[in-house]
Amino acid sequence: MLEKQFYKTFLKRSFNIPIKVNYWDGSSAVYGTGEPQATITFKKAIPIKSITKNASIALGEAYMDGTITVDGNLQKLITSAYENADSFFHNKKFIHFLPKQGHGEKESKEDVQNHYDIGNDFYKLWLDPTMTYSCAYFESDQDSLETAQMNKVRHIIRKLNPQPGKTLLDIGCGWGTLMLTAAKEFNLKVVGVTLSQEQYDLVNQRIQEEGLSGVAEVRLQDYRELGDEKFGYITSVGMFEHVGKENLGIYFDNVAKYLKDDGVALIHGITRQQGGANNGWLNKWIFPGGYVPGLVENIEHIVNSGLQIDDMEPLRRHYQRTTEIWDANFNKHRDEVREMFDEKFVRMWDLYLQACAASFESGNIDVIQYLLTKGASGRVLPMTRDYMYEK
C-alpha cells in the first residue's frame, strides 16, 4: 500500500500531460486531466530506494531492460517531465547520487573512447554521410540532414573571417568534416586533435584519399598537450561538454594559449542557460564524465582567460531537429543495431536520442556558438554580421 502511494505521488508530480499507468499487479490509474497522451507500463516494481537514490538512473535502466514500456510518444513524455518544475529531473529528493567523474588525461581518453569508439560502422548507420555528430544548421525547412551539417560547418568557418594560408586548430575534430572543409574550401592549413582511435583512423584515411596530406594533419592527442604551438584560428565543436566542471577554466585558458594575438575562435557546445548540470543516467551509460556548463559559467571562464566575446548564437531548435532526425534514422536500422549489440543497447540508444530531443525541446539545454577573439573584440572582424552569411 505504501509502495503504491509513493508511485502515485511520484508519477502525478512528474509530468504536465495526462498519463495512464499500468501497474505490475494488473491495476491501472490515470494521472492528470483529460485523455491520456501516453501509457507507462511497469512489469514489476522498481524499489523505492532506487528511485530516491537517482530517479533518472533507476527509470532509465528499467526502460533499457524492458521493466518499463511506453505506449505513445516517448520524446513528448520526457519533454513534459523536463517542463514540470517538480519532476524527478529537478526535485533534489530524487537526485541523491551521481556517478563519480574524473577528467585527467587517462580518464578523458577512456571516456571518449567509451562513447566514440563503439565503431564507425555503427555511427554510419544513422549519421549523415559527412559523419558529423553535432548540431546541424537548417537554413530552410527543406534542408536534408547532410545539407544542414555542411551549412553548420561552413557557418562556423565563415564566422572566423578566414584568410587563406593561415592556420586552424580543430579541438575535438570528430570524423574530420570541419577541418577538411576548412582546408579544401577556405585554403587553411589545419590540425585536428581527437582522443578517439576510430575517428583518428578515419580522418587519416580521408586526408590521404582527398590529397590533403600537405595541408591537413590529425593527431591522436589530448588537447592539453599541444605545447607552445599557436594558430590563427581555433574551432571546437561539442568538446567542452566532456572536460568536466573543474576543467572548464583550463579548457578556455588553452584556447587562449593556442591562439595567436588577434586570433579568432569559434566554440560550439551544449550549454544550459539556467546553469550547469549533469544527468546520472547519461553519465553512467552514454557520456561518462559529461557535464553541461551554464551560460554564465562559460562567459566567466572566457573573460578570465583573457578572451573577448564577439558574438553568441543559440541554436536550440536546430539541435532538437537534428536529434529527431538521428533518432528516426536510428530506428530505421534497429535490427542491424540489435545484431551488432543487443536489445538492451537498442533501447538505451533510442532513449538517449529521444531524451536529448526532449531536453532541447523543453529548453532544459541549449547549444550556443561563442565567437571569441584574443584581443579587442571585433578588431580583426567586419563591423557587421553580414560577412557570416556571404556564400
Secondary structure, 3 states (H helix, E strand, C coil): CHHHHHHHHHHHCCCCCCEEEECCCCCEEEECCCCCCEEEEECCCCCHHHHHHEHHHHHHHHHHCCCEEEEECHHHHHHHHHHCCCCCCCCHHHECCCCCCCCCHHHHHHHHHHHHCCCHHHHHHHCCCCCCCCCCCCCCCCCCHHHHHHHHHHHHHHHCCCCCCCEEEEECCCCCHHHHHHHHHHCCEEEEEECCHHHHHHHHHHHHHCCCCCCEEEEECCHHHCCCCCEEEEEEECCHHHCCHHHHHHHHHHHHHHEEEEEEEEEEEEEECCCCECCHHHHHHCCCCCCECEHHHHHHHHHHCCCEEEEEEECHHHHHHHHHHHHHHHHHCHHHHHHHCCHHHHHHHHHHHHHHHHHHHHCCCEEEEEEEECCCCCCCCCCCHHHHHCC
